Amino acid sequence: MVWIIGFLVVALFVYFAMLGWRGFGLIATGEVAGIGLGVGVILLPIIGVWLVYSTLRAGIEHQQLARAIKDDGRELDISHLPIRPSGRLERDAADELFAQVKAEWEADPEDWRNTYRIARAYDYAGDRTRAREMMKRAVGQYHHVQGR
C-alpha cells in the first residue's frame, strides 16, 4: 500500500511541476490575460503541494496514534458487533459503542487515548466530521503529552 501512495505522490508532483511550468509560460506571453491566468495556474500546484503534505502528515500521525493505542491494548474491539453487508456496523451497535466510549471520554477528556477512541467511535457511528475533529484533537493532545 505504501508504494501505491508513493507512486501517486510522485505522479502528483510531476503533474504539479508541469502545471507550474505552463503557468510560467503563460506569464511569459507578457499579455495581461496570460499573466493573470499564469499566476492562477501557478497557485494551483502550490495549493496541491500543501494538500498532499497535510494529508500525508495527518495519515502518519493517525497511524502513530493507532500503534500507540494498540500497544496500550486500548483499541476498540468491534469484532463481536453485528456488521451490515456494506461492512459498516449495525446502527444500534454503533450507537451503543459510541455511548460507552463517550462516557469514558467524558470522565477524562484530556487523555489523548480517550479522545482517539471517541474519534473512532464517531467514525463507526458514521459521523465523519466529528471523527476528524476529535482525531485532530487527539493528535494535539498526544503531541502535548510527548512534549512536541
C-alpha positions, 0 to 999 in steps of 0.5 A: 500500500505504501508504494501505491501512495508513493507512486501517486505522490510522485505522479502528483508532483510531476503533474504539479511541476508541469502545471507550474511550468505552463503557468510560467509560460503563460506569464511569459506571453507578457499579455495581461490575460496570460499573466493573470491566468499564469499566476492562477495556474501557478497557485494551483500546484502550490495549493496541491503541494500543501494538500498532499503534505497535510494529508500525508502528515495527518495519515502518519500521525493517525497511524502513530496514534493507532500503534500507540493505542494498540500497544496500550491494548486500548483499541476498540474491539468491534469484532463481536458487533453485528456488521451490515453487508456494506461492512459498516456496523449495525446502527444500534451497535454503533450507537451503543459503542459510541455511548460507552466510549463517550462516557469514558471520554467524558470522565477524562477528556484530556487523555489523548487515548480517550479522545482517539477512541471517541474519534473512532467511535464517531467514525463507526457511528458514521459521523465523519466530521466529528471523527476528524475533529476529535482525531485532530484533537487527539493528535494535539493532545498526544503531541502535548503529552510527548512534549512536541 
